[in-house]
Structures are given as structure tokens and as C-alpha cells.
């Protein structure tokens, strides 16, 4: 009650500049509290959904099992990494599949593409978590200084009025000083809640970011163990040469059964599995 009446008395005695300063601080406070409430809910929901996601993820041994079950955990940053990595993995499996012992694998290039997708998703989620924090840091750093500016301005106006009136009594000076000090009070009321909220949220965001980095490494390792074709490069080249030699032998067998003109044109074709036979125009003299 006393504080409310004191604030009301000081506000009524503040100068026009002081009232403008107070209005500016109130606007900053509204933005600050909007961010505090929004980020608090975002971090609470992200933590809740992350627990559900990790519980389901640890029950699987294949990175694609969770995707096949159709489970979704919207709002969990780790799930967004999982979703981005899984989509890229599925794309690489369709783009350049390698069947080894009945299992579909990806090459090293495809694995690097999955890692890049994970890094991009981690960066995107980190930026989303930090969105709006600039408002809180501005309120913490700028609120007291804006209030101090209003206070100094009000004290200057008060002493100027006293000098013009040639009266230095406490009764004449007190209302002006009270009207000036309210700016500092409002500035501190804006900055203090924002400071506590900022410190709490920065700590929480840092923990979630570290959790994202750890999950990205764990997911990439699981993809490497499950889907990466780990054969040495020499074996891949040897297999490619063997396929090429086999194709060449088949073409030789086919060429022996073709007329001389057709066989000569077939030999000129590049060594590929999708070449076409010469047309009638190519055979004409």
C-alpha cells in the first residue's frame, strides 16, 4: 500500500521527460515478459518431449525403426535432428543403394551427407532456442541505464527550478527528487526479473545444445555401424572392374553373333549397361 502510494506520488510529480522515460521502460517490460513467458513454455515443452523421444529412441536398434513406426515428437530439438538425419539417410539409400549380404548400405559420400544434414539441423535448432534472448539481454543491460537517464534528467530539472525560485527548502526540492527517482525504480523493476530469467534460460539452452551435440554424434555412429559400406576402396574398385570385364565378355559374345557392320558399331559404344544398338541410318553406307 505504502509502496503503491509512493510510486503514484512520485509519478504525479515527475516531469514530462520522466513520464516519457517511464512509458519507454513499460514497453521494454512488456516485451521482456512476453519473451519470458514464451521461452519458459518452449523450454518446458522441449524438455518434456525430449524425454519421450529419447525413451522411444533407446528402445530401437535401427535408426529407421522409429520412423517406420510413425511416431512424432514435435517440439523436441533432438527429434528434429533425428528427422533431418533419417530423411537424408532414406534419400541416400534410394539414390545409391549397395546391397551387401542382403542388406542395403550407403557409401562414404552418402554418410557424409547424413552428417551434414545433422549439423544443419543442430544449427537451426540452436538458433530457434536462442531466438528472443536478445530482448532479455537488452532489458537487463539497458533498463537501469534508461531509468538512470530519467532520474538524472529529473534531478537536473528540479535543481534548475530551485535555482530559478531562489528557494532551497526541502519541501520545494523533495517532490522533484521523488519524481526523478521513480525512473530508476522502474528501470530496476524491468531489469531484475529479466536478469533472473535470462540466466536461467541461458543455462537451460546450453544444456539442451550440449544434448543435441551428443545425440548427433550418437546417431551418426549408429548410422555408420548399421548402414555404411565399410569395405576398403580397393575392394570397391575390384568389384567395379569385375563387373566391367563381365560386361565386356558378354558384349564380345553378342558381337560374335552379329553381322560385321553391326558388331563394329557395337564395339565403338562406351562400356555401359544402357547402350543402344545402331539404327538403320547408321548401318547405311
PyMOL commands that set and color helices and strands:
alter all, ss='L'
color gray80, all
select helices_A, chain A and resi 2-13+16-57+65-68+77-95+108-130+133-165+170-227+233-256+260-268+280-283
alter helices_A, ss='H'
color red, helices_A
select strands_A, chain A and resi 98-100+103-105
alter strands_A, ss='S'
color yellow, strands_A
deselect
rebuild
show_as cartoon
